Amino acid sequence: MSVPALLTPAGKVLVPLSSVLELTGAPFEVDAAAGRASVARPRGQGTARLDVGARTVQAASRSDLGADDAVVSEGEVYASAEAIALLLEAQAEVDPAALRVVLTREPP
């Protein structure tokens, strides 16, 4: 699947969060106006949340995001592979040369 991406001034690639979450098949909600997203955690253990304004992800634990890990642009929440991996409690493998990101998560 190809999705549009944003490139931060520091060179970090951000992708539209809703496009990625659709691929997981997990129930999710993205509220770009509020800069927030939530997704069902693995094995029915509640909900993970990303908050662009607070620069946090709350999943199994709370994690702080860097200034360029998540933004709202043109009505969409964009996030880095690292931020998405925290939200999904997944592992991220980023290959910038191939323009590829692989996220791996335990089945729900």
Phi, psi and omega per residue, in radians:
M1 nan 2.347 3.075
S2 -1.836 2.399 3.109
V3 -2.341 2.680 3.061
P4 -1.169 2.701 -3.129
A5 -2.366 2.729 3.016
L6 -1.933 2.525 3.078
L7 -1.980 2.109 -3.132
T8 -1.329 2.834 3.085
P9 -0.996 -0.476 3.129
A10 -1.465 -0.019 3.105
G11 1.598 0.168 3.121
K12 -1.476 2.397 3.134
V13 -1.639 2.267 3.099
L14 -2.039 2.429 -3.139
V15 -2.095 2.734 -3.136
P16 -1.150 2.133 -3.035
L17 -1.088 -0.730 -3.101
S18 -1.096 -0.626 3.110
S19 -1.107 -0.702 3.132
V20 -1.229 -0.785 -3.106
L21 -1.124 -0.570 3.071
E22 -1.021 -0.637 -3.123
L23 -1.178 -0.430 -3.087
T24 -1.301 -0.458 -3.069
G25 1.364 -0.040 3.123
A26 -1.454 2.570 3.072
P27 -1.077 2.349 -3.138
F28 -2.593 2.893 3.053
E29 -2.529 2.324 3.064
V30 -2.125 2.181 3.083
D31 -2.030 1.575 -3.067
A32 -1.121 -0.615 -3.139
A33 -1.055 -0.638 3.116
A34 -1.587 -0.202 -3.110
G35 1.237 0.622 -3.090
R36 -2.297 2.672 3.060
A37 -2.538 2.635 3.064
S38 -2.452 2.643 3.138
V39 -2.581 2.566 3.099
A40 -1.124 2.352 3.111
R41 -1.371 2.780 3.122
P42 -1.026 2.591 3.068
R43 1.003 0.527 3.054
G44 1.128 0.509 -3.078
Q45 -1.595 0.674 3.088
G46 1.693 -2.671 -3.031
T47 -2.215 2.403 3.025
A48 -1.708 2.545 -3.083
R49 -2.307 2.482 3.016
L50 -2.065 2.316 3.137
D51 -2.206 1.907 -3.088
V52 -1.100 -0.795 -3.095
G53 -1.109 -0.726 -3.142
A54 -1.447 -0.186 -3.125
R55 1.013 0.822 -3.117
T56 -2.377 2.724 2.921
V57 -2.193 2.280 3.066
Q58 -2.024 1.944 3.087
A59 -2.256 -2.031 3.059
A60 -1.128 -0.524 3.066
S61 -2.562 3.033 3.137
R62 -1.569 2.331 3.094
S63 -2.234 2.425 3.064
D64 -1.518 2.498 3.102
L65 -1.776 2.666 3.040
G66 -1.282 2.870 -3.097
A67 -1.029 -0.485 -3.112
D68 -1.937 0.415 3.135
D69 -1.560 -0.323 3.139
A70 -2.762 2.386 3.099
V71 -2.512 2.844 2.976
V72 -1.897 2.220 3.142
S73 -2.525 2.292 3.081
E74 0.871 0.767 3.066
G75 1.309 0.357 -3.130
E76 -2.424 2.520 3.011
V77 -1.522 2.155 3.071
Y78 -1.901 2.460 -3.110
A79 -2.483 2.715 3.080
S80 -1.336 2.823 3.090
A81 -1.030 -0.646 -3.140
E82 -1.139 -0.742 3.123
A83 -1.160 -0.704 3.116
I84 -1.146 -0.692 3.102
A85 -1.081 -0.712 3.087
L86 -1.094 -0.780 -3.119
L87 -1.094 -0.716 -3.097
L88 -1.570 -0.027 -3.058
E89 0.930 0.885 -3.061
A90 -2.149 3.043 3.010
Q91 -1.816 2.424 3.134
A92 -1.981 2.293 3.035
E93 -2.055 1.969 -3.071
V94 -1.888 2.245 3.089
D95 -2.142 1.565 -3.078
P96 -1.086 -0.573 -3.121
A97 -1.119 -0.634 -3.138
A98 -1.665 0.007 -3.065
L99 0.904 0.890 -3.072
R100 -2.335 2.451 3.037
V101 -2.230 2.252 3.075
V102 -2.051 2.144 3.080
L103 -1.901 2.287 3.136
T104 -2.133 2.271 -3.111
R105 -2.435 2.527 3.053
E106 -1.024 2.507 3.094
P107 -1.079 2.607 -3.139
P108 -1.165 nan nan
